[in-house]
Amino acid sequence: MNEKIQWGRGGWHNQDEIGSSGKWQTFRIYYDGVSGSKNEAGPWILSTSLPGIKSELGHFKDIETAKAKAEFLWKYWLEKAGK
């Protein structure tokens, strides 16, 4: 398993940011079109498929902030999982 997340585009209309480790999709950042513009925290949602962590990790103002949170969480998860 890689220690760094590779980011690419995917999802509906190729608008989502998909974070992968090898073939395993670990994170997804997508726009919340329903309440995103009204949400004070921001319109971008970060979600994960990592075992032991809740799937939706919150709203963010921009993609870069969400990616930073994902990178932090990935390192934390690897540390706790024993790599």
N, C-alpha and C positions, 0 to 999 in steps of 0.2 A: 504494500500500500504506500502511495506517495505521501510525503510529508507536506507537499505544497498543493494547493488547489489550482486546477486549470479552469479558467473561465471562458465561456463561449456563449453564443446566442442560441436560443431554441424557443420552444413553446409555440403558442398560437401566434401567428404572424411574425414569428422570429423576434419577438420583443422582449422575451425573458432573458435574464442572465442565468446560466446554468453553471454551477460549480461541480467539478468532478475530480475524483481521485482514481486514476486508472479508468476502468470501465464503470465504476460505481458513481452514480449521480448522488452527490451528498447535499448540495444546497441549490435553492432556486430563489431568485429575486424577481418579483413581478409587480406590476402596477395594480393598485386597488382602484378600479374604475368606479366602484359603487360609493365608497365613503372616503376615498383617498384624498380628494381635494379639500374635504371638510375636516379631516383628521389632523389634529395639532402636531402629532408626532411625525407625520409625513405620509406621502402616498405610496411608498414602496414597501412591500411585505417580504420578509426573509423567512423561508421555510426550510426544513431539513428532514432527511430520512435517516438520521443517525439513531441507532438503537439507544434507548435510555434517555432521550432528550425529546421534549415536546416538539410537535411538528411545526407550529407557527411561532416564530421567535420575535415577532413584533413589527411595528411600522418604523420607517426611516425616511428622513428628508431627501436623501439622494442615494444612488446606487453605491457610490464609493464608501459611504458610512456603513451600509449594509454589508459590503464585502469585507470591510475591516472587522466587523463583528463576527462574520463567518470564519475568517482566518483565525481570530482569537479562539473561537469555539472549537475549531478543528484541532488546533494545537492542544487545547485543554482535553478534548475527547481522546486524542491519541495518547496523551500522558496518562490519563485515568484507565484507558484500555490496555495499557502496557505495551503499546506499539507492537 
